Amino acid sequence: VQPGDADEVAAVVRACAEAGAPIVPQGGNTGLVGGGVPRGGEVLLSLRRLTVIEELDETAGQVTVGAGLTLEALQEHLRGSNLAFAVDHAARGAATLGGMVATNAGGVHVLRYGAMREQVAGLEAVLADGAVVRRLSGVLKDNAGYELPGLIVGSEGTLAIVTRARLRLVNRLPERVVALFGVDDTAGALELFRHLRRRVGSLEAVEIFYADGLELVCEHLRISPPFDRSHPVFVLVECAAAVNPLEELAAAADVELVRDVAAADDTARRADLWRYREGHAEAINSQGVPHKLDVSVPLSALPVFERDVRERVCALAPGARTILFGHLGDGNIHVNVLGLEPEDERVDEAVLRLAAAYGGSVSAEHGIGVAKRRWLSLTRSREEVAAMVAIKRALDPNGILNPGALLP
Ligand SMILES: Cc1cc2nc3c(=O)[nH]c(=O)nc-3n(C[C@H](O)[C@H](O)[C@H](O)COP(=O)(O)OP(=O)(O)OC[C@H]3O[C@@H](n4cnc5c(N)ncnc54)[C@H](O)[C@@H]3O)c2cc1C
């Protein structure tokens, strides 16, 4: 069903509640853990027709949008203004803002602005009995009891169906620089990040990828590599400020561990440098169906985690290829393993256990969905899971909202 506004969504939910029919909410279906895909027998509730963009509130720096609006459509809408939306990621053309709220999407700017949770100033949502809850005034100071919007963010369609979101915007920074650095190893990448974080106030994104991933991207996109010689590890950095941050970045990055650097402050060259990083998902998918593990670990553990992941995968599946990339500044690594049977989950479990053992998370930004459900307990205690189940039972006693996703 494709309702067109909150009232129609509420009517659908009421009808489903009366019939005891389970619902799977779906936005752009770009999610990577299967939470928006029906498992069989559910009503697929698509939010894609909810594409309203209400008047831009330039004083508050906020805008209210329909859950089905794509991230790219919002970016386009804001292009001519002095405001911008802080969260950005490679699935921008199809991912909807409602889906991004539901998964608490992160992306490349979390380092500076936080994830979706930090951008949500209010929500309109339909509860499991068809009741509509609405908090869209955009008032930032409002401590009147439980924070329902905050609870719904990241609940992956299991507590409520998001129909509109009041989003906080940030000032559009006119001057941007992207730089790509070649370094020797993950410890070097981390050391470079430490330098930059201390000295560059305009850091917006700090990403990491490795020589094997870069090779795949260049092959797949048919583009030349960024440097004459290869390096084991690459760090991509974006800075944004009111004045051109190129000099500030160049001075801060003048450290011995940098083996090569390419920098750009014009739009076309910046996009060229980003392609080496953003082309990873597509290039990996072109080689087969990868096992995708989106983990985070404390930054200090990253070098040893990287080493251990490669060793562990090699021991369990000697023929498999492990491609790593991700958001270095957030300690968020996407572990992609190619060459495994789809149902063989030994490697998945080993990698997730490793991340948990280092104090990290089994899901950094993609959510738990269906795919990671059995591993939730690796990063959440029995008591925490019990509290989540109690919240779910209170808000959705008949279990009609996205059953089979997130919770055991
Ligand atoms: C190439 C690529 C790159 C990506 N990069 C990133 C990244 O950098 N960072 C990141 O965080 N994620 C990334 N993602 C995944 C990301 O989770 C999704 O892109 C996005 O957050 C989900 O939006 P969607 O509209 O596609 O949701 P869907 O896939 O349709 O749904 C995702 C989940 O949310 C629920 N849902 C959807 N809409 C609603 C709603 N209105 N109300 C209640 N529940 C709802 C669904 O039931 C499902 O559980 C990437 C995906 C791809 C394909």
The ligand as a Gaussian input file, in Angstrom:
#p B3LYP/6-31G(d) Opt

LIG

0 1
 C       25.478000       2.614000      -1.457000
 C       24.939000       2.727000      -0.050000
 C       25.625000       3.508000       0.872000
 C       25.122000       3.653000       2.168000
 N       25.843000       4.428000       3.019000
 C       25.380000       4.588000       4.264000
 C       26.123000       5.398000       5.188000
 O       27.179000       5.952000       4.887000
 N       25.576000       5.571000       6.423000
 C       24.412000       4.970000       6.801000
 O       23.960000       5.155000       7.933000
 N       23.739000       4.177000       5.960000
 C       24.168000       3.977000       4.710000
 N       23.472000       3.159000       3.867000
 C       22.271000       2.438000       4.351000
 C       21.201000       3.305000       4.969000
 O       20.681000       2.655000       6.110000
 C       20.032000       3.620000       4.113000
 O       20.536000       4.181000       2.935000
 C       18.972000       4.585000       4.708000
 O       19.245000       5.002000       6.019000
 C       17.657000       3.896000       4.754000
 O       16.727000       4.669000       4.050000
 P       15.624000       3.973000       3.132000
 O       14.607000       5.017000       2.865000
 O       16.225000       3.315000       1.966000
 O       15.017000       2.894000       4.141000
 P       14.592000       1.390000       3.846000
 O       15.727000       0.587000       3.358000
 O       13.367000       1.371000       3.022000
 O       14.230000       0.919000       5.331000
 C       15.212000       0.825000       6.330000
 C       14.540000       0.470000       7.675000
 O       13.746000       1.553000       8.125000
 C       12.355000       1.191000       8.193000
 N       11.615000       2.329000       7.643000
 C       11.765000       2.916000       6.430000
 N       10.978000       3.992000       6.328000
 C       10.322000       4.087000       7.499000
 C        9.366000       5.010000       8.030000
 N        8.949000       6.056000       7.322000
 N        8.897000       4.798000       9.282000
 C        9.310000       3.753000      10.024000
 N       10.216000       2.860000       9.578000
 C       10.710000       3.026000       8.352000
 C       12.223000      -0.085000       7.393000
 O       11.190000      -0.910000       7.878000
 C       13.601000      -0.711000       7.602000
 O       13.622000      -1.393000       8.829000
 C       23.935000       2.983000       2.563000
 C       23.248000       2.226000       1.624000
 C       23.742000       2.075000       0.343000
 C       22.959000       1.235000      -0.622000

